[in-house]
């Protein structure tokens, strides 16, 4: 599985967006995003700011084995 994260439309309506990257197959850990705030807003703890869409990968050259993978540590 691979994942793509997108900002929620309510976040966009408030004048804020996030920049994301692909969650590679095999990656385990906390995702990291960059938030770009164009309008002063208040974001509460545990607020839903993004949604992740997962897709099944039929052909993969291997799983993520980078240094940021928590299962390697």
mmCIF file as Biopython writes it, N, C-alpha, C and O atoms, coordinates in Angstrom:
data_model
#
loop_
_atom_site.group_PDB
_atom_site.id
_atom_site.type_symbol
_atom_site.label_atom_id
_atom_site.label_alt_id
_atom_site.label_comp_id
_atom_site.label_asym_id
_atom_site.label_entity_id
_atom_site.label_seq_id
_atom_site.pdbx_PDB_ins_code
_atom_site.Cartn_x
_atom_site.Cartn_y
_atom_site.Cartn_z
_atom_site.occupancy
_atom_site.B_iso_or_equiv
_atom_site.auth_seq_id
_atom_site.auth_asym_id
_atom_site.pdbx_PDB_model_num
ATOM 1   N N  . UNK A ? 1  ? 0.835   -1.177 0.000  1.0 0.0 1  A 1 
ATOM 2   C CA . UNK A ? 1  ? 0.000   0.000  0.000  1.0 0.0 1  A 1 
ATOM 3   C C  . UNK A ? 1  ? 0.881   1.241  0.000  1.0 0.0 1  A 1 
ATOM 4   O O  . UNK A ? 1  ? 1.955   1.255  0.601  1.0 0.0 1  A 1 
ATOM 5   N N  . UNK A ? 2  ? 0.420   2.265  -0.671 1.0 0.0 2  A 1 
ATOM 6   C CA . UNK A ? 2  ? 1.044   3.587  -0.645 1.0 0.0 2  A 1 
ATOM 7   C C  . UNK A ? 2  ? -0.044  4.577  -0.258 1.0 0.0 2  A 1 
ATOM 8   O O  . UNK A ? 2  ? -1.224  4.337  -0.512 1.0 0.0 2  A 1 
ATOM 9   N N  . UNK A ? 3  ? 0.341   5.674  0.348  1.0 0.0 3  A 1 
ATOM 10  C CA . UNK A ? 3  ? -0.647  6.646  0.791  1.0 0.0 3  A 1 
ATOM 11  C C  . UNK A ? 3  ? -0.343  8.042  0.288  1.0 0.0 3  A 1 
ATOM 12  O O  . UNK A ? 3  ? 0.816   8.439  0.171  1.0 0.0 3  A 1 
ATOM 13  N N  . UNK A ? 4  ? -1.400  8.778  -0.008 1.0 0.0 4  A 1 
ATOM 14  C CA . UNK A ? 4  ? -1.298  10.174 -0.431 1.0 0.0 4  A 1 
ATOM 15  C C  . UNK A ? 4  ? -2.163  11.002 0.511  1.0 0.0 4  A 1 
ATOM 16  O O  . UNK A ? 4  ? -3.341  10.696 0.692  1.0 0.0 4  A 1 
ATOM 17  N N  . UNK A ? 5  ? -1.600  12.044 1.112  1.0 0.0 5  A 1 
ATOM 18  C CA . UNK A ? 5  ? -2.345  12.878 2.053  1.0 0.0 5  A 1 
ATOM 19  C C  . UNK A ? 5  ? -2.768  14.172 1.370  1.0 0.0 5  A 1 
ATOM 20  O O  . UNK A ? 5  ? -2.011  14.776 0.611  1.0 0.0 5  A 1 
ATOM 21  N N  . UNK A ? 6  ? -4.000  14.578 1.662  1.0 0.0 6  A 1 
ATOM 22  C CA . UNK A ? 6  ? -4.566  15.797 1.088  1.0 0.0 6  A 1 
ATOM 23  C C  . UNK A ? 6  ? -5.169  16.642 2.203  1.0 0.0 6  A 1 
ATOM 24  O O  . UNK A ? 6  ? -5.685  16.096 3.178  1.0 0.0 6  A 1 
ATOM 25  N N  . UNK A ? 7  ? -5.112  17.977 2.072  1.0 0.0 7  A 1 
ATOM 26  C CA . UNK A ? 7  ? -5.746  18.813 3.089  1.0 0.0 7  A 1 
ATOM 27  C C  . UNK A ? 7  ? -7.260  18.686 3.020  1.0 0.0 7  A 1 
ATOM 28  O O  . UNK A ? 7  ? -7.820  18.493 1.941  1.0 0.0 7  A 1 
ATOM 29  N N  . UNK A ? 8  ? -7.920  18.793 4.156  1.0 0.0 8  A 1 
ATOM 30  C CA . UNK A ? 8  ? -9.383  18.779 4.190  1.0 0.0 8  A 1 
ATOM 31  C C  . UNK A ? 8  ? -9.898  20.109 3.640  1.0 0.0 8  A 1 
ATOM 32  O O  . UNK A ? 8  ? -9.238  21.139 3.776  1.0 0.0 8  A 1 
ATOM 33  N N  . UNK A ? 9  ? -11.058 20.085 3.030  1.0 0.0 9  A 1 
ATOM 34  C CA . UNK A ? 9  ? -11.602 21.300 2.424  1.0 0.0 9  A 1 
ATOM 35  C C  . UNK A ? 9  ? -11.877 22.379 3.472  1.0 0.0 9  A 1 
ATOM 36  O O  . UNK A ? 9  ? -11.772 23.567 3.167  1.0 0.0 9  A 1 
ATOM 37  N N  . UNK A ? 10 ? -12.226 21.991 4.695  1.0 0.0 10 A 1 
ATOM 38  C CA . UNK A ? 10 ? -12.457 22.992 5.736  1.0 0.0 10 A 1 
ATOM 39  C C  . UNK A ? 10 ? -11.168 23.744 6.069  1.0 0.0 10 A 1 
ATOM 40  O O  . UNK A ? 10 ? -11.215 24.931 6.393  1.0 0.0 10 A 1 
ATOM 41  N N  . UNK A ? 11 ? -10.024 23.072 5.994  1.0 0.0 11 A 1 
ATOM 42  C CA . UNK A ? 11 ? -8.743  23.728 6.221  1.0 0.0 11 A 1 
ATOM 43  C C  . UNK A ? 11 ? -8.476  24.744 5.115  1.0 0.0 11 A 1 
ATOM 44  O O  . UNK A ? 11 ? -8.012  25.853 5.382  1.0 0.0 11 A 1 
ATOM 45  N N  . UNK A ? 12 ? -8.769  24.367 3.883  1.0 0.0 12 A 1 
ATOM 46  C CA . UNK A ? 12 ? -8.570  25.275 2.754  1.0 0.0 12 A 1 
ATOM 47  C C  . UNK A ? 12 ? -9.474  26.502 2.854  1.0 0.0 12 A 1 
ATOM 48  O O  . UNK A ? 12 ? -9.047  27.615 2.548  1.0 0.0 12 A 1 
ATOM 49  N N  . UNK A ? 13 ? -10.715 26.302 3.281  1.0 0.0 13 A 1 
ATOM 50  C CA . UNK A ? 13 ? -11.654 27.430 3.416  1.0 0.0 13 A 1 
ATOM 51  C C  . UNK A ? 13 ? -11.195 28.435 4.465  1.0 0.0 13 A 1 
ATOM 52  O O  . UNK A ? 13 ? -11.541 29.614 4.384  1.0 0.0 13 A 1 
ATOM 53  N N  . UNK A ? 14 ? -10.417 27.980 5.452  1.0 0.0 14 A 1 
ATOM 54  C CA . UNK A ? 14 ? -9.918  28.879 6.485  1.0 0.0 14 A 1 
ATOM 55  C C  . UNK A ? 14 ? -8.640  29.602 6.052  1.0 0.0 14 A 1 
ATOM 56  O O  . UNK A ? 14 ? -8.105  30.405 6.816  1.0 0.0 14 A 1 
ATOM 57  N N  . UNK A ? 15 ? -8.146  29.335 4.858  1.0 0.0 15 A 1 
ATOM 58  C CA . UNK A ? 15 ? -6.947  30.003 4.376  1.0 0.0 15 A 1 
ATOM 59  C C  . UNK A ? 15 ? -5.666  29.332 4.802  1.0 0.0 15 A 1 
ATOM 60  O O  . UNK A ? 15 ? -4.694  29.997 5.158  1.0 0.0 15 A 1 
ATOM 61  N N  . UNK A ? 16 ? -5.665  28.008 4.767  1.0 0.0 16 A 1 
ATOM 62  C CA . UNK A ? 16 ? -4.516  27.238 5.216  1.0 0.0 16 A 1 
ATOM 63  C C  . UNK A ? 16 ? -4.416  25.983 4.349  1.0 0.0 16 A 1 
ATOM 64  O O  . UNK A ? 16 ? -5.438  25.451 3.916  1.0 0.0 16 A 1 
ATOM 65  N N  . UNK A ? 17 ? -3.209  25.509 4.096  1.0 0.0 17 A 1 
ATOM 66  C CA . UNK A ? 17 ? -3.043  24.267 3.347  1.0 0.0 17 A 1 
ATOM 67  C C  . UNK A ? 17 ? -1.860  23.498 3.925  1.0 0.0 17 A 1 
ATOM 68  O O  . UNK A ? 17 ? -1.125  24.013 4.767  1.0 0.0 17 A 1 
ATOM 69  N N  . UNK A ? 18 ? -1.685  22.276 3.470  1.0 0.0 18 A 1 
ATOM 70  C CA . UNK A ? 18 ? -0.538  21.479 3.893  1.0 0.0 18 A 1 
ATOM 71  C C  . UNK A ? 18 ? 0.177   20.932 2.662  1.0 0.0 18 A 1 
ATOM 72  O O  . UNK A ? 18 ? -0.431  20.685 1.621  1.0 0.0 18 A 1 
ATOM 73  N N  . UNK A ? 19 ? 1.460   20.755 2.811  1.0 0.0 19 A 1 
ATOM 74  C CA . UNK A ? 19 ? 2.277   20.132 1.774  1.0 0.0 19 A 1 
ATOM 75  C C  . UNK A ? 19 ? 2.685   18.756 2.287  1.0 0.0 19 A 1 
ATOM 76  O O  . UNK A ? 19 ? 3.118   18.612 3.430  1.0 0.0 19 A 1 
ATOM 77  N N  . UNK A ? 20 ? 2.544   17.766 1.444  1.0 0.0 20 A 1 
ATOM 78  C CA . UNK A ? 20 ? 2.787   16.394 1.868  1.0 0.0 20 A 1 
ATOM 79  C C  . UNK A ? 20 ? 3.685   15.678 0.868  1.0 0.0 20 A 1 
ATOM 80  O O  . UNK A ? 20 ? 4.086   16.239 -0.152 1.0 0.0 20 A 1 
ATOM 81  N N  . UNK A ? 21 ? 3.983   14.449 1.184  1.0 0.0 21 A 1 
ATOM 82  C CA . UNK A ? 21 ? 4.744   13.586 0.280  1.0 0.0 21 A 1 
ATOM 83  C C  . UNK A ? 21 ? 4.058   12.223 0.249  1.0 0.0 21 A 1 
ATOM 84  O O  . UNK A ? 21 ? 3.130   11.974 1.018  1.0 0.0 21 A 1 
ATOM 85  N N  . UNK A ? 22 ? 4.503   11.369 -0.614 1.0 0.0 22 A 1 
ATOM 86  C CA . UNK A ? 22 ? 3.940   10.025 -0.729 1.0 0.0 22 A 1 
ATOM 87  C C  . UNK A ? 22 ? 4.401   9.196  0.470  1.0 0.0 22 A 1 
ATOM 88  O O  . UNK A ? 22 ? 5.565   9.256  0.866  1.0 0.0 22 A 1 
ATOM 89  N N  . UNK A ? 23 ? 3.483   8.429  1.036  1.0 0.0 23 A 1 
ATOM 90  C CA . UNK A ? 23 ? 3.831   7.468  2.080  1.0 0.0 23 A 1 
ATOM 91  C C  . UNK A ? 23 ? 4.160   6.157  1.358  1.0 0.0 23 A 1 
ATOM 92  O O  . UNK A ? 23 ? 3.267   5.438  0.911  1.0 0.0 23 A 1 
ATOM 93  N N  . UNK A ? 24 ? 5.440   5.868  1.257  1.0 0.0 24 A 1 
ATOM 94  C CA . UNK A ? 24 ? 5.913   4.722  0.485  1.0 0.0 24 A 1 
ATOM 95  C C  . UNK A ? 24 ? 5.467   3.395  1.086  1.0 0.0 24 A 1 
ATOM 96  O O  . UNK A ? 24 ? 5.261   3.298  2.295  1.0 0.0 24 A 1 
ATOM 97  N N  . UNK A ? 25 ? 5.317   2.369  0.243  1.0 0.0 25 A 1 
ATOM 98  C CA . UNK A ? 25 ? 5.004   1.034  0.753  1.0 0.0 25 A 1 
ATOM 99  C C  . UNK A ? 25 ? 6.083   0.582  1.744  1.0 0.0 25 A 1 
ATOM 100 O O  . UNK A ? 25 ? 7.276   0.704  1.468  1.0 0.0 25 A 1 
ATOM 101 N N  . UNK A ? 26 ? 5.658   0.064  2.888  1.0 0.0 26 A 1 
ATOM 102 C CA . UNK A ? 26 ? 6.594   -0.425 3.891  1.0 0.0 26 A 1 
ATOM 103 C C  . UNK A ? 26 ? 6.978   0.595  4.940  1.0 0.0 26 A 1 
ATOM 104 O O  . UNK A ? 26 ? 7.580   0.229  5.949  1.0 0.0 26 A 1 
ATOM 105 N N  . UNK A ? 27 ? 6.649   1.872  4.738  1.0 0.0 27 A 1 
ATOM 106 C CA . UNK A ? 27 ? 6.994   2.892  5.729  1.0 0.0 27 A 1 
ATOM 107 C C  . UNK A ? 27 ? 6.115   2.750  6.961  1.0 0.0 27 A 1 
ATOM 108 O O  . UNK A ? 27 ? 4.900   2.579  6.854  1.0 0.0 27 A 1 
ATOM 109 N N  . UNK A ? 28 ? 6.730   2.823  8.117  1.0 0.0 28 A 1 
ATOM 110 C CA . UNK A ? 28 ? 5.999   2.818  9.380  1.0 0.0 28 A 1 
ATOM 111 C C  . UNK A ? 28 ? 6.515   3.980  10.207 1.0 0.0 28 A 1 
ATOM 112 O O  . UNK A ? 28 ? 7.725   4.169  10.336 1.0 0.0 28 A 1 
ATOM 113 N N  . UNK A ? 29 ? 5.621   4.742  10.754 1.0 0.0 29 A 1 
ATOM 114 C CA . UNK A ? 29 ? 6.039   5.850  11.591 1.0 0.0 29 A 1 
ATOM 115 C C  . UNK A ? 29 ? 5.078   7.015  11.494 1.0 0.0 29 A 1 
ATOM 116 O O  . UNK A ? 29 ? 4.027   6.918  10.860 1.0 0.0 29 A 1 
ATOM 117 N N  . UNK A ? 30 ? 5.441   8.100  12.116 1.0 0.0 30 A 1 
ATOM 118 C CA . UNK A ? 30 ? 4.627   9.302  12.154 1.0 0.0 30 A 1 
ATOM 119 C C  . UNK A ? 30 ? 4.838   10.091 10.862 1.0 0.0 30 A 1 
ATOM 120 O O  . UNK A ? 30 ? 5.977   10.409 10.521 1.0 0.0 30 A 1 
ATOM 121 N N  . UNK A ? 31 ? 3.770   10.411 10.139 1.0 0.0 31 A 1 
ATOM 122 C CA . UNK A ? 31 ? 3.945   11.230 8.936  1.0 0.0 31 A 1 
ATOM 123 C C  . UNK A ? 31 ? 4.267   12.675 9.311  1.0 0.0 31 A 1 
ATOM 124 O O  . UNK A ? 31 ? 3.865   13.150 10.373 1.0 0.0 31 A 1 
ATOM 125 N N  . UNK A ? 32 ? 4.981   13.357 8.450  1.0 0.0 32 A 1 
ATOM 126 C CA . UNK A ? 32 ? 5.348   14.754 8.675  1.0 0.0 32 A 1 
ATOM 127 C C  . UNK A ? 32 ? 4.849   15.592 7.510  1.0 0.0 32 A 1 
ATOM 128 O O  . UNK A ? 32 ? 5.072   15.251 6.348  1.0 0.0 32 A 1 
ATOM 129 N N  . UNK A ? 33 ? 4.171   16.694 7.829  1.0 0.0 33 A 1 
ATOM 130 C CA . UNK A ? 33 ? 3.644   17.597 6.800  1.0 0.0 33 A 1 
ATOM 131 C C  . UNK A ? 33 ? 4.103   19.014 7.105  1.0 0.0 33 A 1 
ATOM 132 O O  . UNK A ? 33 ? 4.494   19.324 8.230  1.0 0.0 33 A 1 
ATOM 133 N N  . UNK A ? 34 ? 4.053   19.865 6.097  1.0 0.0 34 A 1 
ATOM 134 C CA . UNK A ? 34 ? 4.352   21.278 6.253  1.0 0.0 34 A 1 
ATOM 135 C C  . UNK A ? 34 ? 3.052   22.050 6.097  1.0 0.0 34 A 1 
ATOM 136 O O  . UNK A ? 34 ? 2.363   21.906 5.088  1.0 0.0 34 A 1 
ATOM 137 N N  . UNK A ? 35 ? 2.711   22.867 7.086  1.0 0.0 35 A 1 
ATOM 138 C CA . UNK A ? 35 ? 1.479   23.644 7.025  1.0 0.0 35 A 1 
ATOM 139 C C  . UNK A ? 35 ? 1.801   25.079 6.613  1.0 0.0 35 A 1 
ATOM 140 O O  . UNK A ? 35 ? 2.697   25.710 7.176  1.0 0.0 35 A 1 
ATOM 141 N N  . UNK A ? 36 ? 1.066   25.585 5.631  1.0 0.0 36 A 1 
ATOM 142 C CA . UNK A ? 36 ? 1.229   26.951 5.136  1.0 0.0 36 A 1 
ATOM 143 C C  . UNK A ? 36 ? -0.024  27.729 5.529  1.0 0.0 36 A 1 
ATOM 144 O O  . UNK A ? 36 ? -1.109  27.483 5.003  1.0 0.0 36 A 1 
ATOM 145 N N  . UNK A ? 37 ? 0.137   28.670 6.460  1.0 0.0 37 A 1 
ATOM 146 C CA . UNK A ? 37 ? -0.997  29.438 6.984  1.0 0.0 37 A 1 
ATOM 147 C C  . UNK A ? 37 ? -1.016  30.808 6.306  1.0 0.0 37 A 1 
ATOM 148 O O  . UNK A ? 37 ? -0.074  31.589 6.446  1.0 0.0 37 A 1 
ATOM 149 N N  . UNK A ? 38 ? -2.085  31.091 5.578  1.0 0.0 38 A 1 
ATOM 150 C CA . UNK A ? 38 ? -2.237  32.362 4.884  1.0 0.0 38 A 1 
ATOM 151 C C  . UNK A ? 38 ? -3.168  33.311 5.624  1.0 0.0 38 A 1 
ATOM 152 O O  . UNK A ? 38 ? -3.225  34.497 5.299  1.0 0.0 38 A 1 
ATOM 153 N N  . UNK A ? 39 ? -3.889  32.814 6.601  1.0 0.0 39 A 1 
ATOM 154 C CA . UNK A ? 39 ? -4.869  33.578 7.346  1.0 0.0 39 A 1 
ATOM 155 C C  . UNK A ? 39 ? -4.776  33.126 8.807  1.0 0.0 39 A 1 
ATOM 156 O O  . UNK A ? 39 ? -4.770  31.922 9.064  1.0 0.0 39 A 1 
ATOM 157 N N  . UNK A ? 40 ? -4.703  34.048 9.768  1.0 0.0 40 A 1 
ATOM 158 C CA . UNK A ? 40 ? -4.608  33.617 11.175 1.0 0.0 40 A 1 
ATOM 159 C C  . UNK A ? 40 ? -5.792  32.724 11.568 1.0 0.0 40 A 1 
ATOM 160 O O  . UNK A ? 40 ? -6.951  33.101 11.397 1.0 0.0 40 A 1 
ATOM 161 N N  . UNK A ? 41 ? -5.484  31.548 12.092 1.0 0.0 41 A 1 
ATOM 162 C CA . UNK A ? 41 ? -6.518  30.599 12.483 1.0 0.0 41 A 1 
ATOM 163 C C  . UNK A ? 41 ? -6.133  29.944 13.805 1.0 0.0 41 A 1 
ATOM 164 O O  . UNK A ? 41 ? -4.987  30.037 14.245 1.0 0.0 41 A 1 
ATOM 165 N N  . UNK A ? 42 ? -7.082  29.296 14.421 1.0 0.0 42 A 1 
ATOM 166 C CA . UNK A ? 42 ? -6.829  28.495 15.616 1.0 0.0 42 A 1 
ATOM 167 C C  . UNK A ? 42 ? -7.100  27.049 15.258 1.0 0.0 42 A 1 
ATOM 168 O O  . UNK A ? 42 ? -8.177  26.715 14.763 1.0 0.0 42 A 1 
ATOM 169 N N  . UNK A ? 43 ? -6.119  26.187 15.508 1.0 0.0 43 A 1 
ATOM 170 C CA . UNK A ? 43 ? -6.284  24.761 15.263 1.0 0.0 43 A 1 
ATOM 171 C C  . UNK A ? 43 ? -6.195  24.060 16.608 1.0 0.0 43 A 1 
ATOM 172 O O  . UNK A ? 43 ? -5.190  24.170 17.311 1.0 0.0 43 A 1 
ATOM 173 N N  . UNK A ? 44 ? -7.236  23.348 16.957 1.0 0.0 44 A 1 
ATOM 174 C CA . UNK A ? 44 ? -7.304  22.677 18.241 1.0 0.0 44 A 1 
ATOM 175 C C  . UNK A ? 44 ? -6.614  21.322 18.197 1.0 0.0 44 A 1 
ATOM 176 O O  . UNK A ? 44 ? -6.485  20.715 17.134 1.0 0.0 44 A 1 
ATOM 177 N N  . UNK A ? 45 ? -6.176  20.860 19.348 1.0 0.0 45 A 1 
ATOM 178 C CA . UNK A ? 45 ? -5.536  19.554 19.468 1.0 0.0 45 A 1 
ATOM 179 C C  . UNK A ? 45 ? -6.473  18.481 18.915 1.0 0.0 45 A 1 
ATOM 180 O O  . UNK A ? 45 ? -7.681  18.521 19.145 1.0 0.0 45 A 1 
ATOM 181 N N  . UNK A ? 46 ? -5.913  17.541 18.198 1.0 0.0 46 A 1 
ATOM 182 C CA . UNK A ? 46 ? -6.624  16.421 17.571 1.0 0.0 46 A 1 
ATOM 183 C C  . UNK A ? 46 ? -7.583  16.854 16.460 1.0 0.0 46 A 1 
ATOM 184 O O  . UNK A ? 46 ? -8.460  16.083 16.069 1.0 0.0 46 A 1 
ATOM 185 N N  . UNK A ? 47 ? -7.427  18.065 15.954 1.0 0.0 47 A 1 
ATOM 186 C CA . UNK A ? 47 ? -8.258  18.511 14.833 1.0 0.0 47 A 1 
ATOM 187 C C  . UNK A ? 47 ? -7.883  17.717 13.589 1.0 0.0 47 A 1 
ATOM 188 O O  . UNK A ? 47 ? -6.710  17.416 13.372 1.0 0.0 47 A 1 
ATOM 189 N N  . UNK A ? 48 ? -8.867  17.381 12.782 1.0 0.0 48 A 1 
ATOM 190 C CA . UNK A ? 48 ? -8.614  16.655 11.538 1.0 0.0 48 A 1 
ATOM 191 C C  . UNK A ? 48 ? -8.265  17.669 10.451 1.0 0.0 48 A 1 
ATOM 192 O O  . UNK A ? 48 ? -9.112  18.458 10.032 1.0 0.0 48 A 1 
ATOM 193 N N  . UNK A ? 49 ? -7.017  17.643 10.001 1.0 0.0 49 A 1 
ATOM 194 C CA . UNK A ? 49 ? -6.567  18.614 9.013  1.0 0.0 49 A 1 
ATOM 195 C C  . UNK A ? 49 ? -6.278  17.980 7.653  1.0 0.0 49 A 1 
ATOM 196 O O  . UNK A ? 49 ? -6.163  18.684 6.650  1.0 0.0 49 A 1 
ATOM 197 N N  . UNK A ? 50 ? -6.160  16.662 7.619  1.0 0.0 50 A 1 
ATOM 198 C CA . UNK A ? 50 ? -5.820  15.986 6.372  1.0 0.0 50 A 1 
ATOM 199 C C  . UNK A ? 50 ? -6.557  14.661 6.278  1.0 0.0 50 A 1 
ATOM 200 O O  . UNK A ? 50 ? -7.061  14.130 7.268  1.0 0.0 50 A 1 
ATOM 201 N N  . UNK A ? 51 ? -6.603  14.148 5.068  1.0 0.0 51 A 1 
ATOM 202 C CA . UNK A ? 51 ? -7.133  12.798 4.853  1.0 0.0 51 A 1 
ATOM 203 C C  . UNK A ? 51 ? -6.146  12.048 3.967  1.0 0.0 51 A 1 
ATOM 204 O O  . UNK A ? 51 ? -5.604  12.601 3.010  1.0 0.0 51 A 1 
ATOM 205 N N  . UNK A ? 52 ? -5.926  10.797 4.299  1.0 0.0 52 A 1 
ATOM 206 C CA . UNK A ? 52 ? -4.963  9.980  3.561  1.0 0.0 52 A 1 
ATOM 207 C C  . UNK A ? 52 ? -5.723  8.985  2.700  1.0 0.0 52 A 1 
ATOM 208 O O  . UNK A ? 52 ? -6.618  8.284  3.173  1.0 0.0 52 A 1 
ATOM 209 N N  . UNK A ? 53 ? -5.351  8.938  1.433  1.0 0.0 53 A 1 
ATOM 210 C CA . UNK A ? 53 ? -5.933  7.988  0.487  1.0 0.0 53 A 1 
ATOM 211 C C  . UNK A ? 53 ? -4.887  6.909  0.228  1.0 0.0 53 A 1 
ATOM 212 O O  . UNK A ? 53 ? -3.769  7.207  -0.192 1.0 0.0 53 A 1 
ATOM 213 N N  . UNK A ? 54 ? -5.251  5.665  0.478  1.0 0.0 54 A 1 
ATOM 214 C CA . UNK A ? 54 ? -4.340  4.540  0.264  1.0 0.0 54 A 1 
ATOM 215 C C  . UNK A ? 54 ? -4.664  3.851  -1.045 1.0 0.0 54 A 1 
ATOM 216 O O  . UNK A ? 54 ? -5.830  3.690  -1.408 1.0 0.0 54 A 1 
ATOM 217 N N  . UNK A ? 55 ? -3.612  3.445  -1.752 1.0 0.0 55 A 1 
ATOM 218 C CA . UNK A ? 55 ? -3.795  2.683  -2.986 1.0 0.0 55 A 1 
ATOM 219 C C  . UNK A ? 55 ? -2.965  1.405  -2.897 1.0 0.0 55 A 1 
ATOM 220 O O  . UNK A ? 55 ? -1.916  1.366  -2.254 1.0 0.0 55 A 1 
ATOM 221 N N  . UNK A ? 56 ? -3.458  0.377  -3.551 1.0 0.0 56 A 1 
ATOM 222 C CA . UNK A ? 56 ? -2.732  -0.882 -3.585 1.0 0.0 56 A 1 
ATOM 223 C C  . UNK A ? 56 ? -1.694  -0.822 -4.699 1.0 0.0 56 A 1 
ATOM 224 O O  . UNK A ? 56 ? -1.997  -0.414 -5.820 1.0 0.0 56 A 1 
ATOM 225 N N  . UNK A ? 57 ? -0.488  -1.227 -4.387 1.0 0.0 57 A 1 
ATOM 226 C CA . UNK A ? 57 ? 0.603   -1.228 -5.368 1.0 0.0 57 A 1 
ATOM 227 C C  . UNK A ? 57 ? 0.824   -2.653 -5.841 1.0 0.0 57 A 1 
ATOM 228 O O  . UNK A ? 57 ? 1.189   -3.521 -5.047 1.0 0.0 57 A 1 
ATOM 229 N N  . UNK A ? 58 ? 0.609   -2.901 -7.117 1.0 0.0 58 A 1 
ATOM 230 C CA . UNK A ? 58 ? 0.788   -4.244 -7.657 1.0 0.0 58 A 1 
ATOM 231 C C  . UNK A ? 58 ? 2.256   -4.576 -7.914 1.0 0.0 58 A 1 
ATOM 232 O O  . UNK A ? 58 ? 2.696   -5.691 -7.637 1.0 0.0 58 A 1 
ATOM 233 N N  . UNK A ? 59 ? 3.014   -3.620 -8.441 1.0 0.0 59 A 1 
ATOM 234 C CA . UNK A ? 59 ? 4.426   -3.849 -8.720 1.0 0.0 59 A 1 
ATOM 235 C C  . UNK A ? 59 ? 5.247   -2.861 -7.914 1.0 0.0 59 A 1 
ATOM 236 O O  . UNK A ? 59 ? 5.142   -1.649 -8.102 1.0 0.0 59 A 1 
ATOM 237 N N  . UNK A ? 60 ? 6.070   -3.392 -7.010 1.0 0.0 60 A 1 
ATOM 238 C CA . UNK A ? 60 ? 6.913   -2.553 -6.171 1.0 0.0 60 A 1 
ATOM 239 C C  . UNK A ? 60 ? 8.316   -3.132 -6.204 1.0 0.0 60 A 1 
ATOM 240 O O  . UNK A ? 60 ? 8.486   -4.350 -6.165 1.0 0.0 60 A 1 
ATOM 241 N N  . UNK A ? 61 ? 9.325   -2.266 -6.276 1.0 0.0 61 A 1 
ATOM 242 C CA . UNK A ? 61 ? 10.716  -2.714 -6.302 1.0 0.0 61 A 1 
ATOM 243 C C  . UNK A ? 61 ? 11.261  -2.971 -4.904 1.0 0.0 61 A 1 
ATOM 244 O O  . UNK A ? 61 ? 12.476  -3.062 -4.730 1.0 0.0 61 A 1 
ATOM 245 N N  . UNK A ? 62 ? 10.411  -3.087 -3.928 1.0 0.0 62 A 1 
ATOM 246 C CA . UNK A ? 62 ? 10.816  -3.283 -2.541 1.0 0.0 62 A 1 
ATOM 247 C C  . UNK A ? 62 ? 10.100  -2.290 -1.655 1.0 0.0 62 A 1 
ATOM 248 O O  . UNK A ? 62 ? 9.461   -1.353 -2.132 1.0 0.0 62 A 1 
ATOM 249 N N  . UNK A ? 63 ? 10.215  -2.506 -0.367 1.0 0.0 63 A 1 
ATOM 250 C CA . UNK A ? 63 ? 9.594   -1.609 0.582  1.0 0.0 63 A 1 
ATOM 251 C C  . UNK A ? 63 ? 10.585  -0.555 1.039  1.0 0.0 63 A 1 
ATOM 252 O O  . UNK A ? 63 ? 11.792  -0.684 0.838  1.0 0.0 63 A 1 
ATOM 253 N N  . UNK A ? 64 ? 10.051  0.497  1.660  1.0 0.0 64 A 1 
ATOM 254 C CA . UNK A ? 64 ? 10.876  1.588  2.167  1.0 0.0 64 A 1 
ATOM 255 C C  . UNK A ? 64 ? 11.843  1.049  3.209  1.0 0.0 64 A 1 
ATOM 256 O O  . UNK A ? 64 ? 11.434  0.372  4.153  1.0 0.0 64 A 1 
ATOM 257 N N  . UNK A ? 65 ? 13.135  1.351  3.036  1.0 0.0 65 A 1 
ATOM 258 C CA . UNK A ? 65 ? 14.162  0.902  3.971  1.0 0.0 65 A 1 
ATOM 259 C C  . UNK A ? 65 ? 15.054  2.060  4.403  1.0 0.0 65 A 1 
ATOM 260 O O  . UNK A ? 65 ? 16.205  1.849  4.784  1.0 0.0 65 A 1 
ATOM 261 N N  . UNK A ? 66 ? 14.533  3.271  4.347  1.0 0.0 66 A 1 
ATOM 262 C CA . UNK A ? 66 ? 15.320  4.451  4.694  1.0 0.0 66 A 1 
ATOM 263 C C  . UNK A ? 66 ? 15.554  4.606  6.184  1.0 0.0 66 A 1 
ATOM 264 O O  . UNK A ? 66 ? 15.031  3.837  6.991  1.0 0.0 66 A 1 
ATOM 265 N N  . UNK A ? 67 ? 16.333  5.594  6.536  1.0 0.0 67 A 1 
ATOM 266 C CA . UNK A ? 67 ? 16.728  5.799  7.940  1.0 0.0 67 A 1 
ATOM 267 C C  . UNK A ? 67 ? 15.574  6.304  8.793  1.0 0.0 67 A 1 
ATOM 268 O O  . UNK A ? 67 ? 15.668  6.252  10.020 1.0 0.0 67 A 1 
ATOM 269 N N  . UNK A ? 68 ? 14.488  6.792  8.195  1.0 0.0 68 A 1 
ATOM 270 C CA . UNK A ? 68 ? 13.381  7.333  8.969  1.0 0.0 68 A 1 
ATOM 271 C C  . UNK A ? 68 ? 12.323  6.289  9.284  1.0 0.0 68 A 1 
ATOM 272 O O  . UNK A ? 68 ? 11.280  6.628  9.843  1.0 0.0 68 A 1 
ATOM 273 N N  . UNK A ? 69 ? 12.558  5.046  8.946  1.0 0.0 69 A 1 
ATOM 274 C CA . UNK A ? 69 ? 11.594  3.994  9.216  1.0 0.0 69 A 1 
ATOM 275 C C  . UNK A ? 69 ? 11.701  3.533  10.659 1.0 0.0 69 A 1 
ATOM 276 O O  . UNK A ? 69 ? 12.772  3.107  11.091 1.0 0.0 69 A 1 
ATOM 277 N N  . UNK A ? 70 ? 10.616  3.610  11.410 1.0 0.0 70 A 1 
ATOM 278 C CA . UNK A ? 70 ? 10.652  3.258  12.829 1.0 0.0 70 A 1 
ATOM 279 C C  . UNK A ? 70 ? 10.901  1.783  13.081 1.0 0.0 70 A 1 
ATOM 280 O O  . UNK A ? 70 ? 11.443  1.424  14.127 1.0 0.0 70 A 1 
ATOM 281 N N  . UNK A ? 71 ? 10.517  0.909  12.139 1.0 0.0 71 A 1 
ATOM 282 C CA . UNK A ? 71 ? 10.689  -0.513 12.409 1.0 0.0 71 A 1 
ATOM 283 C C  . UNK A ? 71 ? 12.153  -0.943 12.301 1.0 0.0 71 A 1 
ATOM 284 O O  . UNK A ? 71 ? 12.501  -2.033 12.756 1.0 0.0 71 A 1 
ATOM 285 N N  . UNK A ? 72 ? 13.018  -0.116 11.712 1.0 0.0 72 A 1 
ATOM 286 C CA . UNK A ? 72 ? 14.444  -0.434 11.606 1.0 0.0 72 A 1 
ATOM 287 C C  . UNK A ? 72 ? 15.167  -0.086 12.894 1.0 0.0 72 A 1 
ATOM 288 O O  . UNK A ? 72 ? 16.163  -0.723 13.236 1.0 0.0 72 A 1 
ATOM 289 N N  . UNK A ? 73 ? 14.675  0.927  13.619 1.0 0.0 73 A 1 
ATOM 290 C CA . UNK A ? 73 ? 15.364  1.412  14.822 1.0 0.0 73 A 1 
ATOM 291 C C  . UNK A ? 73 ? 15.323  0.405  15.936 1.0 0.0 73 A 1 
ATOM 292 O O  . UNK A ? 73 ? 15.856  0.657  17.016 1.0 0.0 73 A 1 
#
